[in-house]
């Protein structure tokens, strides 16, 4: 499965007062778009997005575990030290899903708040695992095995680093092992095994297995 990211830069921010008079800062906007070939030449079917958003909402949003990070992480796992916000809702709106996220008082959340207070443009970037199939029309169709890692990471000046980071991440494959995402360099593994002689194959396989265990 590939690690897939999609950047949206037209998010808004606002504050809400709680009963005790304290202010909470939120961002909101379109987090996910379906049935449209996007600028990364990919398309998500709305049925695929809807099924995954329903799962993500039930397992993460409704249990207050739908977290996002500041920046462009290159793994499908959430790094709690970099968490900046909590996604509180995703609602279907035409061919997209409109999201709302609460900025937290974590160190990275305070950075986001500082960005917003100083009029620095912020956007959101969804992060998911999924398979891609090239269509005859020339775009990549995201398959039904789509799994959201987060509906929204926060990125500053989102148009600049997106393509570069995306290129790095999409050269990686990931798989789930005992509840953890593990990077799987299948091409490198295949090359090492194919180039090994019969006498070397056992030691090469053992070394690859040891490297694999260290990633767990």
SULGIWO-V783928 format. One line per field, one symbol per residue. phi: phi as a letter, one per 30 degrees, with the letter a starting at -180 (. if undefined). psi: psi as a letter, one per 40 degrees, with the letter a starting at -180 (. if undefined). burial: + if it has 9 or more other ideal C-beta (glycine too) atoms within 8 Angstrom, else -. A space follows every 50 residues. Layout:
phi: ???
psi: ???
burial: ???
This chain:
phi: .cdcbbcbccccbacbcdddjdcccbcaldcbbchbdddcibbcdddddd dddddddddbddchbdcbccjcdcbdcdcddcdbabdcabbdbicbbccb bcdcddedddddddeddciddbbbbdbbcacbbdcddjcccddddebdda daccbchddddedddeddddcccbbcbhibdbdbcddddddddddddddc eddddddddddddddd
psi: iihhihhhegiiiiiihideeiihhiiiahdihifhhaeefihhiddddd dddddddddddeefegiiihagifieihhddeheihheihhhgbfihhih hhhifidddddddddddffhhiaihihiiiihhhideeihhhieehhhdi ehihiigdddeddddddddeeiiiihhfeihhhhgdddddddddeiidde dddddddddddddde.
burial: ++++++++--+-+----------+++++++++++---+---+++++-+++ +++--++--++----+++++-++-++-++--+++++++-+-+---+++++ ++++---++++++-++-----+++++++++-+------+++++--+++++ ++++++-+--++--++-+++-+++------++++----+--++------- +--++--+---+----
